[in-house]
């Protein structure tokens, strides 16, 4: 008996990728505590991500309220 086709999703592969990147950012902040932008970038290995992916994922995480920036500019989770 053949397998049914996969269920349709409204998320594109790019959306799933940014969700994965946000998860990496959140996990790094949860395990290592508040970080400056450059420290967080290094923690998640963003130098190996495609161009601008880190900044895009971080901007979305901040816009969604998952990550916040404190008065000192350090990033942390809610």
C-alpha positions as CSV (number, residue, x, y, z in Angstrom):
1,X,0.0,0.0,0.0
2,X,1.5,3.4,-1.0
3,X,2.2,6.1,1.5
4,X,-0.1,9.1,1.5
5,X,1.5,12.4,0.4
6,X,3.0,14.6,3.1
7,X,0.6,17.1,4.6
8,X,0.6,20.6,3.1
9,X,2.3,23.3,5.2
10,X,2.1,27.0,4.9
11,X,5.8,27.3,6.0
12,X,8.4,27.5,3.3
13,X,11.8,25.8,3.8
14,X,13.2,29.3,4.5
15,X,10.7,29.8,7.3
16,X,11.7,26.5,8.9
17,X,15.3,27.5,8.6
18,X,14.8,30.8,10.4
19,X,12.9,29.1,13.1
20,X,15.8,26.7,13.5
21,X,18.2,29.7,13.7
22,X,16.0,31.4,16.3
23,X,16.0,28.2,18.3
24,X,19.8,28.1,18.2
25,X,20.0,31.7,19.4
26,X,17.5,31.1,22.3
27,X,19.3,27.9,23.3
28,X,22.6,29.7,23.5
29,X,21.1,32.5,25.6
30,X,19.4,30.0,27.9
31,X,22.6,28.1,28.5
32,X,25.2,30.9,28.5
33,X,23.1,33.8,29.8
34,X,22.9,37.3,28.5
35,X,25.4,38.1,25.7
36,X,26.5,41.0,23.6
37,X,25.7,40.7,19.9
38,X,29.2,39.7,18.9
39,X,29.5,37.1,21.7
40,X,26.1,35.6,20.7
41,X,27.1,35.5,17.1
42,X,30.2,33.5,18.0
43,X,28.3,31.2,20.3
44,X,26.0,30.0,17.6
45,X,28.7,29.8,14.9
46,X,27.0,32.4,12.8
47,X,30.2,33.0,10.8
48,X,29.3,29.7,9.1
49,X,25.7,30.7,8.3
50,X,24.7,32.3,5.0
51,X,25.2,36.0,4.8
52,X,22.9,38.1,7.0
53,X,21.1,35.0,8.4
54,X,22.1,35.7,12.0
55,X,21.0,39.3,11.9
56,X,17.7,38.4,10.3
57,X,17.0,35.6,12.8
58,X,17.9,37.8,15.7
59,X,15.8,40.7,14.4
60,X,12.8,38.3,14.1
61,X,13.4,36.9,17.6
62,X,13.5,40.4,19.0
63,X,10.4,41.5,17.1
64,X,8.5,38.4,18.3
65,X,9.6,39.2,21.9
66,X,11.5,35.9,22.3
67,X,14.8,37.8,22.8
68,X,15.1,41.2,24.4
69,X,17.9,43.7,24.7
70,X,18.6,45.2,28.1
71,X,19.8,48.7,28.9
72,X,23.5,47.6,28.5
73,X,22.7,46.2,25.0
74,X,23.0,42.6,26.1
75,X,20.6,40.1,24.6
76,X,18.7,37.6,26.7
77,X,15.6,35.5,26.6
78,X,12.3,36.5,28.3
